[in-house]
Amino acid sequence: MTTPYIMLVDDEVPFVETMSKRLVKRGLKVIAADSGNDALVKLDQDSKVDVIILDVKMPGMDGIETLQEIKKRHPIKEVIMLTGHATVETAIEGMKLGAFDYLMKPCDLDILMSKVQEAFKKKHEHESKIDKARIDKLVLTRGY
């Protein structure tokens, strides 16, 4: 496996700038988006993103709506929900919609890094299973 490529989505620009620098110092590749719509446009343009760290409370398209659209367009990408306004209901809703995990802001960077690595590993395992299924299908249809 390679280094995780992260998208950080949050409307609070100072938070995004600070967190991006901290994640890059930890060896991650990071791209930032300042809204749900911005995230979706960038994801459609850049297929290499592995894990999305997504704020729940954003103006316009909120984190839950963004999560739903990400999972619709890019079902294998893993999403970690991040918020300073967590409620149990929102956490449960995010998990039901396919979020990998849910963390409170401000979160401990070591915990976030651990979650990113777990999410990256899960995405990589899904891709491997899909690749294997494609190979198996080819073998069956071509009679190798």
C-alpha positions in Angstrom: 0.0 0.0 0.0 1.1 3.6 -0.6 0.6 6.7 1.4 -3.1 7.7 2.0 -4.3 10.6 -0.1 -6.7 12.6 2.0 -9.3 15.2 1.2 -10.1 17.6 4.1 -13.5 19.2 3.7 -14.4 22.1 6.1 -15.8 25.6 5.6 -13.5 26.9 8.4 -10.4 27.9 6.3 -8.0 28.4 9.3 -8.9 24.9 10.5 -8.3 23.4 7.1 -4.9 25.2 6.7 -3.7 24.1 10.1 -4.9 20.5 9.9 -3.5 20.2 6.3 -0.1 21.2 7.5 -0.2 18.8 10.4 -1.3 15.9 8.2 1.3 16.7 5.6 4.0 16.7 8.3 2.8 13.2 9.3 3.5 12.0 5.7 0.0 12.2 4.2 -0.9 13.7 0.8 -3.7 16.3 1.4 -6.1 18.2 -0.8 -8.6 20.7 0.7 -12.2 21.6 -0.1 -14.1 24.4 1.6 -17.7 23.1 0.9 -19.6 20.0 0.1 -20.0 21.1 -3.5 -16.3 21.9 -3.8 -15.4 18.4 -2.4 -17.7 16.7 -5.0 -16.2 18.6 -7.9 -12.6 17.8 -6.8 -13.5 14.1 -6.1 -15.0 13.8 -9.6 -11.7 15.4 -11.0 -9.2 13.4 -8.8 -9.9 9.7 -8.5 -6.8 9.2 -6.3 -8.3 10.4 -3.1 -8.6 7.5 -0.6 -10.1 9.0 2.5 -12.3 12.1 3.1 -12.3 13.9 6.4 -15.6 15.7 6.3 -17.1 18.3 8.6 -20.7 17.8 9.5 -21.8 21.5 10.0 -21.2 23.5 6.8 -23.4 26.1 5.1 -25.2 25.0 1.9 -24.7 21.3 1.5 -24.0 19.9 5.0 -21.8 17.0 5.8 -24.6 14.4 5.8 -25.8 15.5 2.4 -22.2 15.5 1.1 -21.6 12.0 2.6 -24.7 10.7 0.7 -23.5 12.2 -2.6 -19.9 10.9 -2.1 -21.2 7.4 -1.4 -23.4 7.5 -4.4 -20.7 8.7 -6.8 -17.6 7.0 -5.1 -18.8 4.1 -3.0 -15.4 2.7 -2.1 -14.0 6.0 -0.8 -14.0 6.1 3.0 -15.3 9.1 4.9 -14.5 10.1 8.5 -17.0 12.6 9.8 -15.6 15.4 11.9 -17.5 18.0 13.9 -17.6 20.3 16.8 -21.3 19.9 17.0 -21.8 16.2 17.4 -25.0 14.6 18.4 -25.6 10.9 18.8 -28.4 11.1 16.2 -26.0 12.7 13.6 -23.3 10.1 14.4 -25.8 7.2 13.9 -27.2 8.8 10.7 -23.6 9.2 9.3 -22.7 5.6 10.1 -25.9 4.3 8.6 -25.1 6.2 5.4 -21.7 4.6 5.2 -19.3 6.9 7.1 -16.2 4.9 8.3 -16.1 6.7 11.7 -17.1 9.8 13.5 -14.8 12.1 15.6 -15.3 15.3 17.6 -13.4 18.5 16.9 -10.9 19.2 18.1 -9.7 15.7 17.8 -6.4 14.2 18.9 -4.1 14.0 15.8 -2.9 10.5 16.8 -6.5 9.2 16.9 -7.3 10.9 13.6 -4.1 9.4 12.0 -5.1 5.9 13.3 -8.6 6.3 11.8 -7.2 7.5 8.5 -4.9 4.4 8.3 -7.8 2.1 9.2 -10.0 3.7 6.6 -7.2 3.5 4.0 -6.6 -0.2 4.7 -10.4 -0.9 4.4 -10.6 1.0 1.0 -7.5 -0.9 -0.2 -9.0 -4.3 0.8 -12.3 -3.4 -1.1 -10.3 -2.5 -4.2 -8.3 -5.8 -4.0 -11.6 -7.8 -3.8 -13.0 -5.9 -6.8 -9.8 -6.5 -8.8 -9.9 -10.2 -7.9 -13.6 -10.5 -8.9 -12.8 -8.9 -12.2 -9.9 -11.3 -12.8 -12.1 -14.3 -11.8 -14.8 -13.1 -14.2 -12.2 -12.8 -17.1 -10.9 -16.3 -16.3 -14.4 -17.7 -16.4 -15.5 -16.0 -19.6 -12.3 -16.7 -21.5 -11.8 -20.2 -20.2 -8.2 -19.9 -18.9 
